[in-house]
Amino acid sequence: MKRLALLKYLHGRGCLLIREGKKHSLVLNPDLRRISTVPRHREINDFLAEKICRDLGVLRASKS
């Protein structure tokens, strides 16, 4: 999955980008007060994308 697509998906679910680091971006779900990091790679493994969504309490879109 593309990194920007994951960030757009998270943003659409109410998550906010807190800050950009050198190797990771910090994302916050303000409703649940959960934080997760997103690596600054162009491609993110699907398993890692699912883990990030799980950490933030966001339901992952089904693959169709």
C-alpha positions as CSV (number, residue, x, y, z in Angstrom):
1,M,0.0,0.0,0.0
2,K,1.2,3.5,-0.7
3,R,2.1,5.6,2.3
4,L,0.1,8.6,1.1
5,A,-2.9,6.4,0.6
6,L,-2.7,5.1,4.2
7,L,-2.3,8.6,5.5
8,K,-5.4,9.8,3.5
9,Y,-7.4,6.8,4.8
10,L,-6.4,7.6,8.4
11,H,-7.2,11.3,8.0
12,G,-10.6,10.4,6.6
13,R,-11.3,8.4,9.8
14,G,-10.5,11.4,12.0
15,C,-6.8,10.8,12.7
16,L,-4.4,13.7,12.8
17,L,-0.8,13.9,11.7
18,I,1.1,15.2,14.8
19,R,4.6,15.6,13.4
20,E,7.0,14.4,10.8
21,G,10.2,12.8,12.0
22,K,13.3,11.8,10.0
23,K,12.2,8.2,9.6
24,H,8.6,8.1,10.9
25,S,5.4,10.2,11.1
26,L,3.4,10.4,14.2
27,V,-0.4,9.9,13.8
28,L,-3.0,10.5,16.6
29,N,-6.5,9.3,16.9
30,P,-7.9,12.1,19.2
31,D,-11.2,10.3,19.9
32,L,-9.5,7.2,21.4
33,R,-6.2,9.1,22.4
34,R,-4.1,6.5,20.6
35,I,-0.8,7.2,18.8
36,S,1.0,5.2,16.2
37,T,4.0,5.7,13.9
38,V,4.0,5.4,10.1
39,P,7.3,4.7,8.4
40,R,8.5,7.2,5.7
41,H,8.7,4.6,3.0
42,R,6.9,4.9,-0.3
43,E,5.4,1.4,0.1
44,I,4.1,0.0,3.4
45,N,3.5,-3.7,3.8
46,D,-0.2,-4.6,4.1
47,F,0.4,-6.4,7.5
48,L,2.1,-3.2,8.9
49,A,-0.8,-1.0,7.5
50,E,-3.3,-3.3,9.3
51,K,-1.2,-3.1,12.6
52,I,-1.2,0.7,12.3
53,C,-4.9,0.8,11.9
54,R,-5.4,-1.6,14.8
55,D,-3.1,0.6,17.0
56,L,-5.2,3.7,16.2
57,G,-8.5,1.9,16.7
58,V,-9.5,2.4,13.0
59,L,-11.3,-0.4,11.1
60,R,-9.3,-1.4,8.0
61,A,-11.1,-1.3,4.6
62,S,-11.8,-4.7,3.2
63,K,-9.8,-5.8,0.2
64,S,-12.1,-6.0,-2.9
